[in-house]
């Protein structure tokens, strides 16, 4: 299991306590984190990743191109 998955698994009960899978989620300063991918796999539908680096955002767009936007 990767570190991002372990982190998400620890935080997901807390996250789900306050937001539903239909909530709009903003991840500011996302970097190259896999956190939003784990949220998608867990049923979250509307996640926006932002970062100061256009290079990071473009890399995420390419990597996650198979996910509807």
Buried (B, 14 or more C-beta within 10 A) or exposed (E): EEEBBEBBEEEBEEBBEEEEBEEEBEBEEBEBBBBBBBBBEEEBEEBEBEBEEEEBBEEBEEEBEEEEE
